[in-house]
Amino acid sequence: MPQRPVLVVLFDDVQSLDVTGPVEVFFGAGRAAGDPSAYPIRTASLDGGPVRTHSGLRLLPDTSLDAAVADGPPHTLVVPGGEGTRAPDPALIDWLRVHAPTAGRLVSVCTGALLLAEAGLLDGHRVTTHWIACDHLARRHPDVDVDPDPIFVRDGRLSTSAGVTAGIDLALALVEEDLGRDIALTVARHLVVFLRRPGNQAQFSAQLSAQTARREPLRDLQHWISEHPGEDLSVDALAARARLSPRHFARAFHAETGTPPGRYVDRVRLEHARRLLEETSRGVEEVARASGYGTPEAMRRAFLKTLGTGPAEYRRRFHSPLT
């Protein structure tokens, strides 16, 4: 089995889960494949000295960054995020600018994308990062195509992931590519996580991504929509329930939640269908009706458009065996 060396960059105020999540996945993959050396893992800081994570955990690197690449570039270079990306050491940015392009695969976790952007490594690429940093990344680096929705994005040899635990999803996807689905599934089961969420699964739910309306009728209506996805949720029907004209309702809902009512309904229905497929054994046709799609084909189109996979494949990946 070919070795795929992994180098993880460390710096002060790094997010500890951005480091340990992918490390556990790659280490577990080697063990599951029967070859612990499948992914030789090293951690390195600029000078090889210890770093302290944002939560106060002290990490002792294996070596310095220069020493780590003295014998050649790594197969996979992992750049984690954390508070330390807000005002990074210029020497770290310089090191990334020189050495990151030589890695076989370049991976950022969470706000690690900010470090790569500062080094000029994301220009012209489609990327993602933690949702809270997407606007900042897009404003500071207009040549970077920032997509705030997916949990990870793969663009050639460059892979970027969203906040914190999304680094595990991305690492599992890389392992699946390298060693196959069975190995990735074994690692996922050991870590008690999904095999992997699709990369274009949204970072957060409709209720979290939309603001809560200020006015009580609209706020109550948001809750009602989430509890009744199978009802008539057209603008006319929702406007009548809110006791507003359709035009006034659509304008007020968008203004107060930041999301047009139709898009909000689409998100709620998709989340409801996903939950039923994950947590129940109800048939696809029944799930489609309960979620407001009417027909399995309509639900399938919605899944393909948003998640890039159909309901049957989604259930195969994520249905709980305990259901």
Buried (B, 14 or more C-beta within 10 A) or exposed (E): EEEBBBBBBBBBBBBBBBBBBBBBBBBBBBBBBEBEEBBBBBBBBBBBEEBBBBEEEEBEBBBBBEBBBEEEBBBBBBBBBBBBBEEBBEEBBEBBBEBBBEBEBBBBBBBBBBBBBBBBBBEEBBBBBBBEBBEBBBEEBEEBBBBBBBBBBBBEEBBBBBBBBBBBBBBBBBBBEBBEBEBBBBBBBBBEBBBBBBBBBBBBBBBEBBEEBEEEEBBEBBEBBBEEBBBEBEBEEBBBBBEBEBEEBBEBBBEBBEBBBBBBBBBBBBBBBBEBBBEBEBEBEEBBBBBBBEEBEBBBEBBEEBBBBBBEBBBEBBBEEEE
